[in-house]
Amino acid sequence: MKINKLDDFHKIIFFVISSIVLLANFLFTNLLTYEIQIYILFILVSIIGLPHGFFDFTIGKNIFQKITKNWFLYFSASYLCIAVIYFLLWKSIPTFSLLFFLVISALHFGYEDYNYLTRVEKRKLININIILKGIIVVFTPIFFHYEEVTSLFFILTNYSFKFYEINSFYKITYIIFLVSYIAFEKNKNFLYKFEELMYLINFIFLPPLISFTLYFCFLHSIRHFLESIFIYKYVPENFTTKSFVLTIILTSLIFSIITVFLIERNFDINTNETIIKYVFIMLACLTLPHMIFNMMTSSN
């Protein structure tokens, strides 16, 4: 099957990219400066990360056209309403909103990882595997890069988080537990387990912004592209696959550049903080409706 070959190729590409970044980080310790990390994050999230959410329009169509001919209006209104409410909540209670974002991100990433290439009717909404996979993605950077992560949290909330810093014994125990879980996970082939081990290594050894970018863009988002295009056929009928992908990438990139420019121009925030706030608060506001609509396809 074409998608299985593409999936294997994708896993190999992810391993190669991760290996190159890990090697570069070890050999050239000053290469990935904070500024470079931020610009890598911004560019890749804009051209790969955010565009994967554009397939939600077809998901919304499949859900709402059963109810009304004006599916686009209902979908857009509900999607934007969820995003705007969450944005207003972030403005009012940023610390709670951030913690909530971490939880829903863990559930979303775990759900997508566990159910990847699984038929919609057989997808699981929640189980222990989904929770553990989400923990790997969201909480490993906090455990192993405490200061860097809490400084990012401060930018996002203007609040100094005082988490309990994990000592070496607990870190080693955590690694042994997760490696054992990956090794003995049922119904997953060698390449899948190797890929999972690879992004665990990334989260442990790479700066948080880089490990997140590698996972979110080159794994999570590309997977969503592959599923949406080759399995669920979410490309709109009036587009070819190539034209649709180019359209959503250009739309996302232009929107990102204009938004960051306007924020920096109208508010007293430097470029680095503007990008951090834009990327993560934007992702937070879009992840909730994205997660809801994707999970609705499993319950229909």
N, C-alpha and C positions, 0 to 999 in steps of 0.2 A: 504493500500500500504506500502511495506517495508520501502521505503525511508521516508515516513511521520512518522513512528514509530521511525526510527533512528534519524530523525530531532528532534522530541520531547525529546528523550533520550539525544541527544546532548545538547539541551537547558538546560535541568536539570543539566547535568554534568558541563556545563559552569557556571551555577548559584552556584553550590556547590563549585567549585574551586575558583570562585571569592569571595564567602562568607568566605571561609577559609583564603584566602590571606588578605582580608579586616580586618577580626578579628585578625589575627596574626599581621598585621601592627598597629592596634590600641592598642593591649595588650602588644606587645613587640616592642616598638618604635625604638630600635637599632638593630632589627633583620635583616631588609633589608638594609644593608649597601650598599654604592655605588658599591663596588667591587662585592658583592653578586648579586646585580641587573645586573651588566654587564655580569657576568658568566651565570646567568639564561637566559638573553637575547641571548647570544651567543649559548648556548646549545640548547634551544628550537627553535630558528630561524633556526639553522642548521639541526635539525632532523624533524621539522614540517613545519616551514615557507618556507624555500627555496624549499624543495621537491615538494610542491604543484604546482610549476611552470613546473615540468617535464611533466605534462599532455599536455603542449603546443606542444610537438612533435606530438601528435595525431591530435591536432587541425590544426597544420601546414600541416600534411599529408592530412587531409580532404580538405584543401583549395587548396594546390598546386598540388595534384595528378590529379585534373581536368584539369590542364594545361600541366603538363609534368610528365614523368616517373621518372625523377630525382628530385622528390619533396623534398627529404631530403637535397640535395645540395642547392636548392633554399631557403628552409625554414631556414636552418642553416646560410646561407650567409646573408639573410635579418635580421634575429633575432640578429646575432652577430654585423652586421653593425649598427643597431639602438643602441644597447647597447654600442658599442665602440665610436660612435659619441657622445653619451650623456656623456660618461666618459671623453672624451677629452674636451667637453664643460664644464664639472664640473671642470676640471683642469684649464681651461682658465678663466671661469667666475663662480666661486663657489657660490657666493651670488645669482645670477640670477638662477643658476641651482637648488639650494636648494629651492628657492621660487617656481620655476616651479614644482619641485618634490612634494611640499606640495599641489599645486593645482591639479596635476594629481592624486595624492594619494587620495585626497578628492573625486574626480570624480570616481576613480576606486572603492574605498570602498563603496561609495554611490550607484554606479551602481550595484555592486555585492550584496549588502544588499537588495536593492529594488527588484532586479530581481531574487533573490534566489528561486529555485524550480519553476521558470516560464519557459514555453516552449520557445525555442529559437526564434521562429517566433513572439512571443508576447512580447519580451523584449523591454524595452524603453531605448534609448541611453542617454537621458537627460530629466529631468523634475525637478520641485521644490522639490519633495521628495528625489531624488537622491542628490541634492545639500545640503539639510538639513541634511541628513544622513552622508554625507561626512564632513560637518562642525562639527558634533558631534565628529567624530573620530579624525580629524586632528587638529581642532582649540581649542577644550576644554582644552587639556593639556597646550596650550600656555596661555590661559586665567587664569587658576588656578594654574599653576606652572611656572610662568614667569621666575624666576631666573634659575631654573634647566634646562628649555628648551633652554633658550638663551645661557647657558654655553655649552650645547650639540651642538647648532648651531655654536658656536665659534670653537669647536673642528673640526667640519665638513668643515668650510669655512675659519677659521682664521680671521673672521670679527666679531666685536662686534655689534650685532644688538641692536637697541634702539627702541623697540616697545613701544607703549603707554600702560602702565600697567593699567589694568581694575580695577576700584574701586569696593567696595562691592555692591553698589546699582546696577551697571550694571551686576555684576555677578549673583545677585539674579534675576534680570529681565531675564537674559539669561537662567537661570535654569527654571524659571516659563514658559517661552516661549517654551523651548524644551520638558519639561514634558507635557505641554498641547498638543503639537504637537504629541508626542508619544501616549498619552491617546486617542486622537480623530482621529488618523490615520485610514483611511478607509481600508477595505479588509485585515486587519491583525488580527490574533487571539490573545488571552490573553497571551499565552506563548511567542509569538514573541515580543509583546509590553514589557513584563516583561524582556525579554532578552535585549532589546534595553535600557530599564531603567537601567538594571544592568551594562552594559558597560559604560553608562553615569556616573553612580556613581563611577565606577572604575577610569575613567578619572579625576573626580573631587577630589577624596580622596587619590588615590594611587600615588606613585612616577611615573613620566612619562614613564620610561623604563619598569616598571612592568605592568602598565595599557596597554601600547602598546603591550607588549609580550602576555598578556592575550587575547587581542582582535585579534592581527595578527595571533597568533599560534592556540589558542583554539577556535576561532570563525571563522575568515575569512578563514584560511587555511584548517581547518577541513571541513568547508562547501564545499570548492572547491574539496576536496577529495571525499566527499559523492556524490556531483553532477557528478563529472568526472567518478566515478566508477559505481554508481547505475543508473544514468539517461542517460548520454551520452556515456557510455561504452568506455571510452578513454584508458583503459588498453590495451597495444599492444597485438596482437594475439599470439605472441610467449611467453607471460608471463602469469602466473596465477596472480590473484590480490595480493595474499600474497607475491609472489616472486618479483613482480614489486615494491610494496611498500617498501619491505626490501631493494631492490637494490637502489632505489632513496634516501632512508634515509641514507644508508651507503655511497653512492657516495657523497651526500651533506655534510655529517659530515666529511669525510676524506678530501674532497676539502677544507672545511672551516678551518680545523686544519692546513693543509699544507700551505694554503694561509696566515693565520695569523702568523704562524711561520716564513715564508719567509719575510713577511713585517717587522716583529719585528727584525729579524736577520739582514736585509739589510738596514733598515732605523732607524734613531735615534728617535723612537717613543716608548713610554711605552706600556705595554700590554693593559691597559684600553683604551687608545686612539686608539690603533690599532684595537681593537674589535669594538669600536664605528664607526670608519671610514669604516671598512670592512662591517659591517652589513648594515649601512644605505646607503653608497655609492653603495654597491653591489645591495641592494634592489632598489635604484633609477635607476640604469642602467638596471635592469631586469624588473622593473615595467612597463616601457614605452612599450617595445615590447610585454610583457605579456598582457598588457591592450589592445594594438592595435589588437593582434590576437584573443583575447577573444571577443572583440567587433565586429570583422569581422564575427564571427559566427552568430551574430544577423542580420547582413546586407545581408548575403547570402540567 
